[in-house]
Amino acid sequence: MGRWSSGRGPLYVLLAGRLRRLIDDGELPPGVLLPPDRALAGALAVGRTTVVAAYELLRSEGRITRRQGSGTRVAGAPSASGVEDAPVDPIFLDSLEARDDDVLLAICAAPGDPPPQVAEAYARIVPELAQISGDIGYYPYGHLVLRQAIAARYVDRGVPTSPDQILVTNGGQQALSLLAHALLSPGDQVLVEAPTYPGALEALREEAAVLRGLPVGLEGFEAAVRERRPALAYVIPTHHNPTGAVLPSLARQRLARLAAATDVPLVEDEVPADLGFPGSPRPRPLAACSDAVISIGSLSKSVWGGLRIGWIRAAAPLITRLARVRAVHDLGGNVPAQLAAAHLVANLDALDLATELKARHDHLRALLAEHLPTWEVPTIRGGQCLWVRLPHGDGNSFAQTALRHGLAILPGSGLDVTGSSDAYVRLHFRARPEQLTEAVTRLTTAWHAYHPPANRVTPRPAIAI
């Protein structure tokens, strides 16, 4: 192999990025033994410290394990100690596709039943489709009708917005990926909450960013900016995923203004913002406080994931830049879906999500209190999941036990770049009541059979949405 060129970013970040892609693409499958530090350094004609730093970055992400006597291996295979690591599946296909076995999937927090308004919206657009003429249907920015509907919703919430400030995407995940690709270079530092939405962590890591965790709400933002000089910050201020926290009004204003003053692009994830319980006040978006805020939204959690409609709200020049990036990979989204989504966005508040969400939340919380009373289950005002602290053990090893009892859950370590959430698991309440009841039955059986390992391992688990 030839001598490496530094290109963009520190050399160790580029090396980690190359190895990360090989692991994620399956070219380096679980269990493969990687070259020793000195051997790889010699093959690449780089210093040993570069290889060590790259390996440590991948180890912190859970993609590899490094143990004295057994070398450096891709995570996911039985180790020398006999403890089995959790499988690495960054694309989270297993948690999105239906399974043939009897395993209940409690990982993907999205509504499983599209509301009747989805079918009604599609029925309404049939005459519109019949009248289309002379239109090739490519809209890299998104269909104007939907962009107008999204802009109008921001205006109604106190955020002056024009359609040229909106880019329609194929879901919120594509919105995150586009922003990460456009705004980050390898080695750039990004401030994220710890814990946070794991799909965002994957999108940022895909660009070889270095992630720095702060408490929920990005507490300590100002000091971190001075110390780290980040290229980007990411926050979920309303019904935070996974804790359900809501950032207070004054804290919102201060965070938005600090981002503007320090010239740090602040990405506000508003995907869970429509998931408040009855009577819960809905705070104004961070974008109402500063033009420096970039907002992303989606219908995946409020309507149905299969609709694949998301968006970015930002300054018009950035929207133009993002549309150019998007057009390289995707000339535009599904036009019928966008026309139907325009009707749904305009009537989103009439869907009455709050009552059903609260009922399912209360059902799950009551079952946990009855059957697993030693678990710490917080009180929340909205959202889609519970951030549960286990009384002993760790989320990774318990998730393996739960899987053996027919339930797939999300361990907390995969949501926290600081490594401080090993004792947590995330449980969502978007399933039907009978499914939640069965899930708690399996959780209880698994908990009674659970024995924490003597030698804990904390690989990065499969991510979920």
C-alpha positions as CSV (number, residue, x, y, z in Angstrom):
1,M,0.0,0.0,0.0
2,G,1.3,3.4,-0.8
3,R,2.0,6.4,1.4
4,W,-1.1,8.1,2.7
5,S,-1.8,11.7,1.9
6,S,-3.4,13.8,4.6
7,G,-6.2,15.2,2.2
8,R,-8.9,16.7,4.4
9,G,-8.6,16.4,8.2
10,P,-6.1,14.6,10.5
11,L,-4.5,11.5,9.1
12,Y,-5.9,9.2,11.8
13,V,-9.4,10.3,11.1
14,L,-9.0,9.5,7.4
15,L,-7.6,6.1,8.3
16,A,-10.5,5.4,10.7
17,G,-12.9,6.6,8.0
18,R,-11.5,4.1,5.5
19,L,-11.7,1.2,8.0
20,R,-15.2,2.3,9.2
21,R,-16.5,2.1,5.6
22,L,-15.0,-1.4,5.1
23,I,-16.6,-2.6,8.4
24,D,-20.0,-1.0,7.6
25,D,-20.0,-2.4,4.0
26,G,-19.2,-5.9,5.3
27,E,-15.8,-6.1,3.6
28,L,-14.3,-6.6,7.1
29,P,-16.9,-8.9,8.7
30,P,-17.4,-9.4,12.5
31,G,-14.6,-11.3,14.1
32,V,-11.9,-10.4,11.6
33,L,-8.5,-9.9,13.2
34,L,-7.0,-6.5,12.1
35,P,-3.3,-6.0,11.7
36,P,-1.2,-5.0,14.8
37,D,-0.5,-1.3,15.2
38,R,3.1,-1.5,14.0
39,A,2.4,-3.8,11.1
40,L,-0.4,-1.6,9.7
41,A,1.7,1.5,10.3
42,G,4.6,0.0,8.3
43,A,2.3,-1.1,5.4
44,L,0.8,2.4,5.2
45,A,4.1,4.2,5.8
46,V,2.6,6.2,8.7
47,G,3.6,6.6,12.3
48,R,2.3,4.0,14.8
49,T,0.6,6.8,16.8
50,T,-1.6,7.4,13.7
51,V,-2.8,3.8,13.7
52,V,-3.3,3.7,17.4
53,A,-5.4,6.9,17.3
54,A,-7.5,5.5,14.4
55,Y,-8.1,2.2,16.2
56,E,-9.1,4.1,19.4
57,L,-11.6,6.1,17.5
58,L,-13.2,3.0,16.0
59,R,-13.1,1.3,19.5
60,S,-14.9,4.2,21.0
61,E,-17.7,3.8,18.4
62,G,-17.9,0.0,19.2
63,R,-16.8,-1.0,15.7
64,I,-13.7,-2.9,16.9
65,T,-12.5,-4.5,20.2
66,R,-9.0,-4.3,21.5
67,R,-7.9,-6.8,24.1
68,Q,-4.5,-7.8,25.4
69,G,-3.6,-11.2,24.1
70,S,-6.4,-11.5,21.4
71,G,-5.5,-8.5,19.3
72,T,-7.7,-6.0,17.5
73,R,-10.9,-7.4,16.0
74,V,-14.0,-6.2,14.2
75,A,-16.8,-6.2,16.8
76,G,-19.6,-8.8,16.7
77,A,-17.9,-12.2,17.1
78,P,-17.1,-14.3,20.1
79,S,-14.1,-12.9,21.9
80,A,-11.3,-14.8,23.6
81,S,-13.1,-14.4,26.9
82,G,-16.2,-16.2,25.5
83,V,-18.4,-13.1,25.9
84,E,-20.4,-12.4,22.7
85,D,-20.4,-8.9,21.4
86,A,-23.6,-7.3,20.1
87,P,-23.8,-7.3,16.3
88,V,-22.7,-4.2,14.5
89,D,-25.4,-3.2,12.0
90,P,-25.1,0.5,11.3
91,I,-27.8,0.4,8.6
92,F,-30.2,-1.1,11.1
93,L,-31.9,-3.2,8.4
94,D,-32.9,-5.9,10.9
95,S,-34.9,-3.4,12.9
96,L,-36.7,-2.0,9.9
97,E,-37.7,-5.1,8.0
98,A,-40.3,-7.5,9.3
99,R,-38.8,-10.8,10.7
100,D,-40.0,-14.3,10.1
101,D,-39.2,-15.4,13.6
102,D,-41.1,-14.7,16.8
103,V,-38.9,-11.8,17.9
104,L,-40.8,-8.6,18.9
105,L,-39.0,-5.5,17.6
106,A,-39.1,-2.8,20.3
107,I,-36.3,-0.8,18.6
108,C,-37.9,1.3,15.8
109,A,-40.0,4.0,17.4
110,A,-42.4,4.8,14.6
111,P,-46.2,4.4,14.2
112,G,-47.0,1.0,12.7
113,D,-50.5,1.9,11.6
114,P,-50.9,4.8,9.1
115,P,-53.9,6.9,10.1
116,P,-56.9,6.9,7.8
117,Q,-56.0,10.5,6.8
118,V,-53.1,9.1,4.7
119,A,-55.4,7.2,2.4
120,E,-57.8,10.2,2.3
121,A,-54.9,12.5,1.3
122,Y,-53.9,10.1,-1.6
123,A,-57.6,10.0,-2.7
124,R,-57.7,13.8,-2.8
125,I,-54.7,14.0,-5.1
126,V,-55.9,11.6,-7.8
127,P,-57.6,14.4,-9.8
128,E,-54.4,16.5,-9.4
129,L,-52.3,13.6,-10.9
130,A,-54.7,13.2,-13.7
131,Q,-54.3,16.8,-14.7
132,I,-50.4,16.8,-14.8
133,S,-49.1,17.6,-18.2
134,G,-45.7,18.8,-19.4
135,D,-44.1,18.1,-16.1
136,I,-41.2,15.6,-15.9
137,G,-41.7,15.3,-12.1
138,Y,-38.1,16.1,-11.0
139,Y,-38.0,18.5,-8.1
140,P,-34.6,18.6,-6.3
141,Y,-35.9,21.2,-3.9
142,G,-39.2,19.4,-3.4
143,H,-42.6,20.1,-5.0
144,L,-43.6,23.8,-4.5
145,V,-47.0,22.9,-3.1
146,L,-45.5,21.0,-0.2
147,R,-42.7,23.6,0.3
148,Q,-45.5,26.2,0.6
149,A,-47.4,24.1,3.1
150,I,-44.3,23.5,5.3
151,A,-43.4,27.2,5.2
152,A,-46.9,28.2,6.2
153,R,-46.7,25.9,9.2
154,Y,-43.5,27.6,10.3
155,V,-45.1,31.0,9.9
156,D,-48.1,29.8,12.1
157,R,-45.6,28.9,14.8
158,G,-43.9,32.3,14.8
159,V,-41.0,31.6,12.4
160,P,-41.2,33.7,9.3
161,T,-40.4,31.3,6.4
162,S,-40.7,31.4,2.6
163,P,-40.8,28.4,0.4
164,D,-37.2,29.0,-0.9
165,Q,-36.1,28.3,2.7
166,I,-37.5,24.7,2.5
167,L,-35.9,21.6,1.0
168,V,-38.0,18.5,0.9
169,T,-36.2,15.3,1.7
170,N,-36.9,11.6,1.7
171,G,-37.4,11.5,5.5
172,G,-35.5,13.1,8.4
173,Q,-32.6,10.7,8.0
174,Q,-31.8,12.0,4.5
175,A,-32.1,15.6,5.9
176,L,-29.4,14.8,8.5
177,S,-27.2,13.0,5.9
178,L,-27.4,16.0,3.5
179,L,-26.5,18.5,6.2
180,A,-23.6,16.4,7.5
181,H,-22.2,15.9,3.9
182,A,-22.5,19.6,3.1
183,L,-21.2,21.1,6.3
184,L,-18.6,18.7,7.6
185,S,-15.1,17.6,6.6
186,P,-13.2,14.6,8.1
187,G,-12.0,15.4,11.6
188,D,-14.4,18.3,12.2
189,Q,-15.8,18.4,15.7
190,V,-19.5,18.2,16.3
191,L,-21.3,18.9,19.6
192,V,-24.1,16.5,20.3
193,E,-26.3,15.7,23.3
194,A,-25.4,12.6,25.4
195,P,-27.6,10.6,24.9
196,T,-29.2,11.5,21.5
197,Y,-30.9,10.0,18.5
198,P,-28.6,7.3,17.2
199,G,-29.4,7.9,13.5
200,A,-27.9,11.3,13.8
201,L,-24.7,9.8,15.3
202,E,-24.4,7.5,12.3
203,A,-25.0,10.3,9.8
204,L,-22.3,12.4,11.4
205,R,-19.8,9.5,11.7
206,E,-20.3,8.8,8.0
207,E,-18.5,12.1,7.3
208,A,-15.7,11.1,9.8
209,A,-16.7,13.8,12.3
210,V,-15.3,13.7,15.8
211,L,-18.3,13.8,18.2
212,R,-18.2,15.5,21.5
213,G,-21.1,14.9,24.0
214,L,-22.7,17.5,26.2
215,P,-25.6,17.0,28.7
216,V,-29.1,17.1,27.2
217,G,-29.9,20.6,26.0
218,L,-26.3,21.1,25.0
219,E,-25.5,22.4,28.5
220,G,-22.0,23.9,28.5
221,F,-22.3,24.9,24.9
222,E,-20.4,28.2,25.3
223,A,-17.4,26.6,27.0
224,A,-17.3,23.7,24.6
225,V,-17.3,26.1,21.6
226,R,-14.3,28.0,23.1
227,E,-12.4,24.7,23.7
228,R,-13.4,22.6,20.7
229,R,-14.2,25.1,17.9
230,P,-16.9,22.8,16.5
231,A,-18.1,22.9,12.9
232,L,-21.6,22.0,13.9
233,A,-24.0,21.4,16.8
234,Y,-27.0,19.1,16.9
235,V,-29.9,19.3,19.4
236,I,-33.4,17.8,19.9
237,P,-35.1,20.5,22.0
238,T,-38.7,19.3,22.1
239,H,-39.6,15.8,23.4
240,H,-36.0,14.7,23.2
241,N,-35.1,11.3,21.8
242,P,-34.6,9.3,24.1
243,T,-35.2,11.2,27.4
244,G,-38.4,13.0,26.4
245,A,-37.0,16.3,27.9
246,V,-38.2,19.7,26.7
247,L,-35.7,22.6,26.7
248,P,-37.2,25.6,28.6
249,S,-37.9,28.8,26.7
250,L,-35.1,30.9,28.2
251,A,-32.5,28.1,27.6
252,R,-33.7,27.9,23.9
253,Q,-33.2,31.6,23.4
254,R,-29.7,31.5,25.0
255,L,-28.6,28.5,23.0
256,A,-29.8,29.9,19.7
257,R,-28.2,33.3,20.4
258,L,-24.9,31.7,21.5
259,A,-24.8,29.7,18.3
260,A,-25.3,32.8,16.2
261,A,-22.7,34.8,18.2
262,T,-20.1,32.0,17.9
263,D,-20.9,31.3,14.2
264,V,-21.7,27.6,14.9
265,P,-24.4,26.1,12.7
266,L,-27.0,24.7,15.1
267,V,-29.2,21.9,13.7
268,E,-32.5,21.7,15.5
269,D,-34.2,18.3,15.1
270,E,-37.9,18.9,15.3
271,V,-39.0,15.4,14.3
272,P,-40.5,14.6,17.7
273,A,-41.9,18.1,18.2
274,D,-45.5,17.1,17.3
275,L,-45.6,14.3,19.9
276,G,-46.7,16.2,22.9
277,F,-49.3,14.8,25.3
278,P,-52.7,16.5,25.9
279,G,-52.3,19.8,27.6
280,S,-48.5,20.0,27.0
281,P,-47.5,23.4,25.8
282,R,-45.6,23.4,22.6
283,P,-42.5,25.7,22.7
284,R,-41.5,27.9,19.8
285,P,-38.8,26.4,17.6
286,L,-35.2,27.5,18.2
287,A,-35.4,28.9,14.7
288,A,-37.7,31.6,16.1
289,C,-34.8,32.9,18.1
290,S,-32.0,33.1,15.5
291,D,-31.4,32.8,11.8
292,A,-28.4,30.7,12.6
293,V,-30.6,27.7,13.4
294,I,-31.2,25.0,10.8
295,S,-34.4,23.0,11.4
296,I,-35.2,19.6,10.2
297,G,-38.6,17.9,10.4
298,S,-40.4,14.8,9.2
299,L,-43.8,13.1,9.0
300,S,-42.3,9.7,10.0
301,K,-43.1,9.9,13.7
302,S,-46.2,12.0,13.6
303,V,-47.9,10.3,10.6
304,W,-46.2,7.2,9.2
305,G,-42.6,6.2,8.4
306,G,-43.6,4.7,5.1
307,L,-44.6,8.2,3.8
308,R,-40.8,9.2,3.6
309,I,-41.4,12.9,3.8
310,G,-38.9,15.1,5.6
311,W,-37.5,18.6,5.2
312,I,-34.9,21.2,6.1
313,R,-35.6,24.8,6.9
314,A,-32.6,27.1,6.5
315,A,-31.4,30.3,4.9
316,A,-32.1,30.2,1.1
317,P,-28.4,30.1,0.0
318,L,-27.8,27.0,2.2
319,I,-31.0,25.4,0.8
320,T,-29.7,25.9,-2.8
321,R,-26.4,24.3,-1.8
322,L,-28.1,21.3,-0.2
323,A,-30.3,20.9,-3.3
324,R,-27.2,20.7,-5.5
325,V,-25.8,18.0,-3.2
326,R,-29.1,16.2,-3.1
327,A,-29.4,16.2,-6.9
328,V,-26.1,14.3,-7.3
329,H,-27.7,11.3,-5.5
330,D,-31.4,11.9,-6.0
331,L,-33.1,14.1,-8.5
332,G,-36.2,14.5,-6.4
333,G,-38.7,12.7,-4.2
334,N,-42.0,10.9,-5.0
335,V,-44.4,13.5,-6.4
336,P,-47.7,11.7,-5.4
337,A,-46.3,11.4,-1.8
338,Q,-45.4,15.1,-1.7
339,L,-48.8,16.2,-3.0
340,A,-50.5,14.0,-0.4
341,A,-48.1,15.2,2.3
342,A,-49.1,18.8,1.5
343,H,-52.6,18.0,2.6
344,L,-51.4,16.2,5.8
345,V,-49.0,19.0,6.8
346,A,-51.8,21.6,6.4
347,N,-54.0,19.5,8.8
348,L,-51.4,18.0,11.0
349,D,-52.9,19.3,14.3
350,A,-56.2,17.7,13.4
351,L,-54.7,14.2,13.5
352,D,-55.1,14.1,17.4
353,L,-51.9,12.3,18.0
354,A,-51.7,13.3,21.6
355,T,-54.5,11.2,23.1
356,E,-53.4,7.9,21.6
357,L,-49.7,8.6,22.5
358,K,-50.5,9.4,26.1
359,A,-52.7,6.3,26.4
360,R,-50.0,4.0,25.1
361,H,-47.4,5.7,27.3
362,D,-49.5,5.2,30.4
363,H,-50.1,1.6,29.5
364,L,-46.4,0.8,29.1
365,R,-45.5,2.7,32.2
366,A,-48.1,1.0,34.4
367,L,-47.0,-2.4,33.2
368,L,-43.4,-1.6,34.0
369,A,-44.3,-0.3,37.5
370,E,-46.3,-3.5,38.1
371,H,-43.8,-6.1,36.8
372,L,-40.4,-4.4,37.0
373,P,-40.8,-2.0,40.0
374,T,-37.0,-1.6,40.6
375,W,-36.5,-0.1,37.2
376,E,-36.3,3.7,37.1
377,V,-38.8,5.0,34.6
378,P,-39.1,8.8,34.2
379,T,-42.1,11.0,33.9
380,I,-42.4,12.7,30.5
381,R,-44.7,15.2,28.7
382,G,-44.5,13.7,25.2
383,G,-42.3,11.9,22.8
384,Q,-42.2,8.2,21.8
385,C,-40.0,6.4,24.2
386,L,-39.0,5.9,27.8
387,W,-35.3,6.2,28.9
388,V,-35.1,3.4,31.5
389,R,-32.3,2.9,34.0
390,L,-31.6,-0.6,35.1
391,P,-31.0,-1.2,38.8
392,H,-27.9,-3.3,38.0
393,G,-26.0,-4.7,35.1
394,D,-25.7,-2.9,31.7
395,G,-28.0,-2.4,28.7
396,N,-25.8,-4.2,26.2
397,S,-25.7,-7.5,28.0
398,F,-29.3,-7.3,29.1
399,A,-30.3,-6.6,25.4
400,Q,-28.7,-9.9,24.5
401,T,-30.7,-11.7,27.2
402,A,-33.9,-10.0,26.1
403,L,-33.2,-11.1,22.5
404,R,-32.9,-14.7,23.6
405,H,-36.3,-14.3,25.1
406,G,-37.8,-12.9,21.9
407,L,-37.6,-9.2,22.3
408,A,-35.2,-6.8,20.5
409,I,-34.6,-3.6,22.6
410,L,-32.1,-0.7,22.2
411,P,-29.2,-0.5,24.8
412,G,-28.3,3.0,25.9
413,S,-24.6,2.8,25.0
414,G,-25.4,3.2,21.3
415,L,-27.0,6.6,21.9
416,D,-24.3,8.2,24.1
417,V,-20.8,9.2,22.7
418,T,-19.6,9.8,26.2
419,G,-20.1,6.2,27.4
420,S,-22.3,7.3,30.3
421,S,-25.5,5.5,29.4
422,D,-24.4,1.9,29.7
423,A,-27.0,1.3,32.5
424,Y,-29.9,2.4,30.3
425,V,-32.2,0.9,27.7
426,R,-34.7,2.7,25.4
427,L,-38.2,1.4,25.2
428,H,-40.7,2.9,22.8
429,F,-44.5,3.0,23.3
430,R,-45.7,3.4,19.7
431,A,-46.9,-0.2,19.4
432,R,-50.4,-1.4,20.0
433,P,-51.4,-2.0,23.6
434,E,-51.5,-5.8,23.2
435,Q,-48.0,-5.7,21.7
436,L,-46.7,-3.5,24.6
437,T,-48.2,-6.0,27.1
438,E,-46.5,-8.9,25.4
439,A,-43.2,-6.9,25.3
440,V,-43.3,-6.4,29.0
441,T,-44.1,-10.0,29.6
442,R,-40.9,-11.0,27.7
443,L,-38.9,-8.2,29.4
444,T,-39.9,-9.5,32.8
445,T,-38.9,-13.1,31.9
446,A,-35.6,-11.9,30.5
447,W,-34.9,-9.7,33.6
448,H,-35.5,-12.7,36.0
449,A,-33.1,-14.8,33.9
450,Y,-30.5,-12.0,33.5
451,H,-27.0,-12.4,35.0
452,P,-24.6,-9.5,34.3
453,P,-21.3,-10.7,32.8
454,A,-18.2,-10.5,35.0
455,N,-16.2,-9.0,32.2
456,R,-18.5,-6.4,30.6
457,V,-18.1,-5.4,26.9
458,T,-19.7,-2.3,25.5
459,P,-19.8,-2.5,21.7
460,R,-21.9,-0.2,19.7
461,P,-25.3,-1.9,19.0
462,A,-27.4,-1.6,15.9
463,I,-29.0,1.8,15.7
464,A,-32.6,2.5,15.4
465,I,-35.0,5.3,14.7
